[in-house]
Amino acid sequence: MEDFGLYAVFGVNGPPQRLLSAEGSCRVAVAVPPSVRQVVLFSSGPWGQRICVNAELDDADRMPITIGKLTPYNKCLSWEQWEEETWTDSVTLNVTLEGGNLVKADGVDPELILAVKEYTPKDTVAPLAARELNGKRKRERTSEEDGNENRTTKRGEEENVCPNGGVEKTTPVRKARGQSKVGQKLFSSGGDATKMKGAANGAGEAQGIVGRTPPQSAARTKSRQAKTPTQTAPLVSPSGRWGQTLCPINAQTAILIGGQGARMQFCKDPMWKLCTEDMSWVAAETLAEGPTPEARIGHTAVYDPDSRRIFVFGGSKNKKWFNDVHILDTQSWKWTMVEAQGKVPPLAYHSCSMFRGELFVLGGVFPCPNPEPDGCSDSLYIFDPHLSIWYQPIVTGDAPSARSGHSACVMQERKIYVFGGWDTPVCYNDMYMLDLGLMEFSAVKTTGIAPSPRSWHGSAVLSDTQFLIHGGYNGNNALSDTFIFDTDTNSWTEVTLPQLSVPRAGHSIITMQTGGHHLFSEVDEVVDADSGSRTLLVFGGGDNEGNFYSDLTIVAVEELLTAI
């Protein structure tokens, strides 16, 4: 039987080159030739007791451009320059093998430096121009032009961008008292959602628009300041992130999938299992068999209690957009990718609701051919897992306008309430209801003080007639307010709790049935959880100072409802 080996292909015409072997070093660094625009990393042979291969593509300053992981169930990675905006001509591929019975697997062996022999085919194709390598233009973005590495990128109307993009900083579980914040403010202060359109039309006011990225030199300076030595100890909890999903599957377990962290890098630890009995995390990427979903943000993950499966749909990764459906069977712990019939566009920042075993996908961002800006959808798509088919239902009534970053809550198993979202430059705070029996939309006339316009907010069902809206992003700032909507009275009520006073956007909120144990809050205080009580859990998201959160905020639902 063939021995285990790790191979790389540099460029579309390059031959496979062996990087790691069964008896060799467990770490290697490879300088990628300047002419190479694609790198493919894959394994061959039996993995045995080996756990995973960590891969990192670094720039000339040894700052990570992108990261990934090979496992026995996900044996190939690929990178392309036009997907990575920070790819330079001095790129290094670093790989580290974990696990197995290697002679030098104790982590103290010196790093093996390899040189790559460039392969030059007879018919050489000239590299794409820099403007072409940057991929599709997003929302009136202008190209960078500066010989001193200072790059000013106008993202005036870009949808597919992390609000904290460009920030590199270590993310502690919680901020110590007196500690100064080093992240640059990317949710710029001042202005409101009504000024977003005017700001989008002026280059000098581009800071007020979502996704504003600082000049490249400033981002690299902060990256060098925040660079830490290579971490060898395994993580005991997820790294800080935004744009992830947190999906409860039973009273004791929730699954975290995906997300994006500091400096717009996709998380190296993309999948975790949360055990609510003691609020502990378990790295879960290698627990499940089968092909795991590619790293992404803006996707959705919905659990079907009848089939005990998680459905992951859509999302985006830099310039790549997804319309695939991945299913995780929580009984066999096996991933499968669905080859669905019917048509559904690639979507990100959409909403996805489960009703009678089908997925109801509404809105979201979809890519348009260059030079058109990416657009927002106002369509409803339904996926039938039994037939593995997508279809569009006939819907009547007053439907919501095109939008993304909105929320959708299924109430009483017959209505979907859609709130907020945005379609640049407009941010919404309206409410719509879809009657799932009649398949009819209607605008909801609400009373009370409604939340301000926002997108990327958190939402969770609290009871048969009440759901919660927390935080979000209004185009200028991350928000920290909390509102409860009552579907019986169609009324809004603002709630003030210290646990929910931190500004967050792109975070996850879920409610779980807990009982018979103690919960630990984000300040290490013991919270009593009565038997059968419901608990609100908040994870992740970014704030106005460039922080990405990795701690859990815990609130008793009863405490929320009594605060009304």
URZIZI-V382614 format. One record per helix or strand. SS is the DSSP state (hx for helix, st for strand). FROM is the first residue (numbers start at 1). TO is the last residue. If there is no record, write none. Layout:
BEGIN
SS/FROM/TO, SS/FROM/TO
END
This chain:
BEGIN
st/5/10, st/17/21, st/27/32, st/38/44, st/50/58, st/64/71, st/74/74, st/76/80, hx/81/83, st/91/99, st/112/114, hx/130/133, st/153/153, hx/193/200, hx/203/208, st/213/213, hx/216/226, st/242/242, st/245/250, st/253/257, st/260/260, hx/262/264, st/266/266, st/271/275, st/280/283, st/289/289, st/297/297, st/300/304, st/309/313, st/316/317, st/320/321, st/325/329, st/334/338, st/341/341, st/348/348, st/351/355, st/358/362, st/365/366, st/375/376, st/380/384, st/389/391, st/396/397, st/404/404, st/407/411, st/415/423, st/426/435, st/440/443, st/447/447, st/455/455, st/458/461, st/466/473, st/478/486, st/491/495, hx/498/500, st/504/505, st/508/514, st/517/520, st/526/529, st/533/539, st/542/542, st/548/548, st/552/556, hx/557/562
END
